[in-house]
Amino acid sequence: DGRVSISDVVLNVHLIIGKDAMPDSGTTAFKIADADSSGTINVTDVMRQINIILEIPFTRPLAIASGPVTVSLGDTRIGTDGRQMVPVLLGGGSMISGVQMTFTYDPALMTVGEVVKTEYDGGLIWQHHAADGVYTLVGYSLEPGKGLTAAGSSFYLPVSITGEDAETSVLTLTDVKLVDRS
């Protein structure tokens, strides 16, 4: 219909996390999803769409990390519900309003669950999908001035060791994209 709506945002998130098939490059569907015309569909397109919906003017392309940022996985701990939790820590000088991460793991040895929010998650909306040992998640803010900052653990990923050899169970962060709304 030529207008950007929240359903466009949801569709893009589903494309990114692998719930829906990515359209072929050059197709109309690809061009619509590639909101920033970068040639790839990622969390920057989601944030561009949200800015259009919120009528936030943009004068430059959305930055992926406008300042130094640290990303680390903390030591596994046991959550209040008894699950093993891997803390994911994102920190830096600027606010992060969009996050895209990909992890790999051996699905015969481990399962990864839904993001567990913390008081430091910046009010982001989280969506994820796991298939064939790849876990992709996207987090985004619908509110200007909201996002992740350099406080404590940004969120937790619950993991369950399903194989007999817990020592060989590895969760590897393979890709990170962080977006500043401005």
Legacy VTK file of the C-alpha trace (Angstrom):
# vtk DataFile Version 3.0
C-alpha trace
ASCII
DATASET POLYDATA
POINTS 182 float
0.000 0.000 0.000
3.061 2.282 -0.024
2.870 3.017 3.720
5.073 1.550 6.436
3.238 -0.101 9.325
4.093 -2.238 12.326
3.231 -5.331 10.256
6.157 -4.396 7.969
8.427 -4.310 11.020
7.194 -7.731 12.160
7.676 -9.149 8.659
11.263 -7.875 8.533
12.041 -9.327 11.958
10.656 -12.690 10.802
12.875 -12.522 7.706
15.972 -11.691 9.775
15.485 -14.396 12.408
14.630 -17.016 9.790
10.965 -17.628 10.557
10.114 -16.580 6.986
12.182 -17.124 3.841
14.365 -14.213 2.769
13.194 -12.786 -0.578
15.587 -13.005 -3.513
17.800 -9.974 -4.026
16.422 -7.595 -6.640
12.793 -8.630 -6.195
10.135 -6.137 -5.189
9.726 -7.897 -1.828
13.464 -7.536 -1.169
13.482 -3.857 -2.118
10.555 -3.169 0.225
12.194 -5.026 3.128
15.553 -3.304 2.511
14.258 -0.036 3.973
17.691 1.596 4.109
18.633 0.473 0.558
21.883 -1.089 1.775
21.515 -4.297 -0.214
21.017 -6.424 2.915
18.050 -6.960 5.205
18.974 -6.550 8.863
18.082 -4.700 12.047
18.955 -1.320 10.495
15.967 -1.797 8.172
13.752 -2.538 11.177
14.891 0.646 12.913
14.448 2.676 9.714
10.853 1.419 9.444
10.164 2.244 13.090
11.555 5.753 12.601
9.261 6.240 9.592
6.233 5.072 11.610
7.152 7.389 14.497
7.863 10.228 12.057
11.400 10.601 13.350
13.356 12.470 10.687
16.635 11.007 9.599
19.422 12.941 7.980
22.006 10.175 7.742
22.021 6.405 7.523
21.401 4.693 10.838
24.668 3.981 12.573
25.682 0.521 13.502
27.467 1.354 16.737
28.113 5.094 16.691
30.758 4.684 19.377
32.879 1.972 20.968
30.746 -0.976 22.059
31.561 -4.116 23.996
29.727 -7.388 23.597
30.475 -10.299 25.897
28.960 -13.479 27.222
29.259 -13.861 30.980
29.685 -16.995 33.031
26.658 -19.276 33.089
24.563 -18.964 36.233
21.427 -20.607 37.558
18.279 -18.482 37.250
15.529 -18.223 39.847
13.573 -20.877 37.929
16.505 -23.331 37.999
17.520 -22.889 34.348
21.098 -22.231 33.286
21.404 -18.655 32.063
24.104 -17.110 29.882
24.324 -13.358 30.542
24.758 -11.246 27.412
26.383 -7.918 28.161
26.219 -5.023 25.726
27.870 -1.789 26.681
29.095 1.399 25.156
28.879 5.132 25.168
25.723 5.479 23.088
22.236 4.100 23.397
21.571 0.938 21.417
18.018 0.865 20.075
18.334 -2.154 17.774
20.160 -5.466 18.241
20.669 -8.422 15.932
22.706 -11.431 17.095
23.385 -14.887 15.774
24.674 -17.777 17.866
25.627 -21.292 16.850
25.486 -24.440 18.950
25.161 -28.196 18.572
21.419 -28.958 18.864
22.240 -32.541 19.878
23.959 -31.169 22.991
22.062 -27.980 23.830
18.851 -26.033 23.415
18.565 -22.257 23.707
15.363 -20.641 24.966
13.573 -17.323 24.772
15.397 -14.166 25.888
15.011 -13.453 29.596
14.822 -9.713 30.182
16.638 -7.868 32.928
16.190 -4.451 34.452
18.872 -3.291 31.995
17.212 -4.492 28.760
16.189 -0.958 27.799
12.570 -1.921 27.143
13.464 -3.654 23.892
11.034 -6.047 22.226
12.781 -9.373 21.622
12.033 -12.014 19.013
14.082 -15.108 18.256
14.165 -18.266 16.205
16.280 -21.393 16.541
16.783 -23.965 13.789
19.546 -26.417 12.904
21.965 -25.145 15.528
21.536 -21.462 14.665
19.821 -19.112 17.128
19.050 -15.626 15.801
17.503 -12.855 17.841
16.435 -9.315 17.153
15.628 -6.679 19.758
14.236 -3.261 18.957
12.782 -0.238 20.687
9.523 1.355 19.620
10.094 4.331 21.905
12.469 7.233 21.217
14.981 7.608 24.020
14.731 3.930 25.034
17.393 1.306 24.484
20.371 -0.474 25.953
23.122 1.407 27.731
26.303 0.371 29.523
24.603 -0.867 32.697
24.555 -4.537 33.832
23.604 -7.707 31.966
21.440 -6.659 29.045
19.580 -9.973 28.915
19.996 -13.681 29.546
19.792 -16.648 27.224
18.521 -19.769 28.979
20.353 -22.906 27.868
19.641 -26.550 28.557
22.339 -29.146 28.152
20.690 -32.147 26.499
23.756 -34.224 25.628
25.645 -36.436 28.032
28.935 -34.551 27.675
28.318 -31.083 29.123
31.988 -30.160 28.604
31.555 -30.114 24.808
28.448 -27.915 24.846
29.412 -24.544 23.359
27.327 -21.475 22.540
29.213 -19.286 20.062
28.313 -15.697 19.199
28.951 -15.469 15.443
27.383 -12.155 14.376
26.344 -8.899 16.028
24.680 -5.797 14.627
23.884 -2.894 16.954
21.923 0.141 15.842
21.727 3.667 17.175
18.310 5.219 16.442
19.678 8.632 15.474
LINES 1 183
182 0 1 2 3 4 5 6 7 8 9 10 11 12 13 14 15 16 17 18 19 20 21 22 23 24 25 26 27 28 29 30 31 32 33 34 35 36 37 38 39 40 41 42 43 44 45 46 47 48 49 50 51 52 53 54 55 56 57 58 59 60 61 62 63 64 65 66 67 68 69 70 71 72 73 74 75 76 77 78 79 80 81 82 83 84 85 86 87 88 89 90 91 92 93 94 95 96 97 98 99 100 101 102 103 104 105 106 107 108 109 110 111 112 113 114 115 116 117 118 119 120 121 122 123 124 125 126 127 128 129 130 131 132 133 134 135 136 137 138 139 140 141 142 143 144 145 146 147 148 149 150 151 152 153 154 155 156 157 158 159 160 161 162 163 164 165 166 167 168 169 170 171 172 173 174 175 176 177 178 179 180 181
